Structures are given as C-alpha cells and as structure tokens.
Amino acid sequence: NIKKDIDVFCSYGHVMTGLRYETENICKKLKEEGFNVVFSKNLSHDEYLKTIARSYISVSAWGAGNSCMRLWESMANKTCCFRQRTVIAFPNEPVDGKHCVVYNTPEEFEKKIRNYLNKKELCVKIGKDGFNHVVDYHSSRAKVEYMLNIMRFNKEV
C-alpha cells in the first residue's frame, strides 16, 4: 500500500532501441509542463521498485530484444504500465486497457499518456488488474502450473 505521488516514471538503461528515445523525450516535455515525472538510472533495485510502486504510470519500451522486464515489474507493483506493442506474442498476454496500456508509435504514446494523466483512478484500477493478472498467469507458480499442464496434455495424446 505505497502512496502514489509520481505521475510518470520513465527510466531506461539506454535509449537506442524500441521507442525509448521518443518516449523519454515526450516524458521530458510532460515534466516541463508541470507533471511529476521522475527519470532515474542510478537507483538501487529496491529504490527502483519502490519508485515504480509510487507511480501512477511507468513507461516500458523494447530493450535489447522485443520485450522489457519493466512491464512485469510495473504490473507486479500495481502500476499502470504503458508498453510498446511487441511483435512476438506470448501466452496469457496482458490486455490493452485492462492490465496495461499499449502503444505503437510516439504519437499514440503521447495521446494516450496525456489522456490517462487526467484519469488517475483508471490508472490505479489498471495497476490493480495488472497485478492480479501477473499473480494468476505470470508468477513462478503460475508458470510451473502452465508447463505441467502442457506436459500432462502431451503425455495423454
């Protein structure tokens, strides 16, 4: 039950892939306009997770591959995660507008983040629904159960 007092948390290790450079610049513009946007690259892991938990919105964009761990860290900390759409689908993918917010372009990101910054109660709801989705489908226990069910099915076939 960490109090949310940060509008947006935007923290990338690098800005060379995905839409990191573009989303970071949009977040800088939001900060100049008076929104409480936090940028940080030098937090301990514990402080990093606490900062995510204090945020209404955290921003995720592809890292070195076609995904970013920040999606899962954000959802696990009950924060509304804005994630760049990935090309590769995965089982039990979070639903756009229910568990997270998906964007494809910098323009879409900016339009959506401005909209959601005026709907903080919705951000809190998406954060809670995202957390429940992670617990139900992406926790260690859920992943093992998923694999065992596949192995059981394949054994029966």
N, C-alpha and C positions, 0 to 999 in steps of 0.2 A: 504493500500500500504506500508506495512512494508518491508524494505530491508532484503533479505535473506543473512545471513552471518554465519550461522551454518550449517555444513554438516549433522549432525545427532543429534537428541535429544532423549535420552534414559533415562527415568525417571520412576521408578517403586516405589510404596509404599512398596512392598515386592517382593521377588523373589522365592517364594515357589510353585507357580502354573504355569500352562502353560509352555511355553518355556522362561520364564522371565530370569532365571538364565543363560541359554545358550546364549540368545541374548545379554544380558548385557555383558557377557564375550567376545563375538565377537566384540561388540562395544568398549570395553576396548582395544582390540587388534588393532582395527582401529585407536583409539586415539594414541596408541604407535607408529603407523606407520605414524603419522602426520596429520591425518584428524581432522577437528574441530568437536569433539564430546563432547556434553555437557551432564553431569549427574547432576541431582539435585533432592533432595527430600524435600527441605525446602523453596520452593518458595511460595509467596502468590499466590492465584488463578489467579490474574491479571498478575503477572510476569510469571507464568506458561504458560498462554495462549499466552502472548507476545513472550515467548521463542519458543513455537510451531510455531507461525507465522514467526519467524525469521529463521526457519529451512527448509532445502530442504526436509529432511526425518525425520519423527518421527516413533518410534517403539512402536507397540502395541502387547501385548500377553495376553492370558486369565488372568483374575484376579481371584477373589474368585469364579467366575462362569464360564460360557462358552462364555464370551464376555468381552469387555473392553471399557469403556467410551472414552478412548483416540482415538479410531477410529473416533468417531463423532467430538470430539474436534479438531482433526487434520484436518479432511476434512472441517469443518466449518471455519478453519483458513487458508485454501488454501495451505495446506502442504501435500506432498505425504506421506501417511501412509502405513507403512509395517505392515500388520496384520496377526496374526496367524489364519489359517483357523478354523472356528468354525464348530461344529457338527450340531448345530441347525440352520436351515435356517430361514430367515425372509423375509417379503415382500420387494420387490424393493431392493434387496441386491446389494451393490456396486460391480462392475465388476472388476475382476483382470486385471491389466494392463491398465485400463481406469480410474477408480475412486480411486484405491488404488493398493497395491501390496500384494499378498497373498503368504504365505509360510507355509509349513507343518513340516519341520524339520530344525534343526540348520544348516545343510549343505546347504539346499536350501536357507535359510535366508542369509547365508554368501555369497553364489554365487550371489544371486540377488542384495544384497546391494552393493557389490563391482562393479557390472555392472552398477547400477543406479548412483553410486557416480561419474561415468565418463560421465553421461548423465543428467546434472543438468537441461537443458532446458526441458527434458522429465519429470523430477520431478515437475517442475513448471507447465507444462501442466496437469499432473495428478492431482496436487493440485487444479488447477482451475476447472477441470472437476469434481473432487470430491466435491468441494464447490457447483457447480451447481446441482449436484445430491442430496446433502443434502437439498438445498433450495427447489428443486422440489418434493422430496419424504419423507424427514425426518424432516422437520421443524414442529413446532407446528401446523401451519395452514394446511400443507400437511397431517399430521396425522389425524386431525379432519375431513378433507375432505374425507380421506380414510375410516374412521369409518362411516361417514354419508352415503357414497356410499354403503357400506356393509349393513347398516340398511335399506336403501331405497330398495336395491335389495331384501333383505329378506322379506320386507313388501309386495313387489309386487308378490312374489312367493306363 
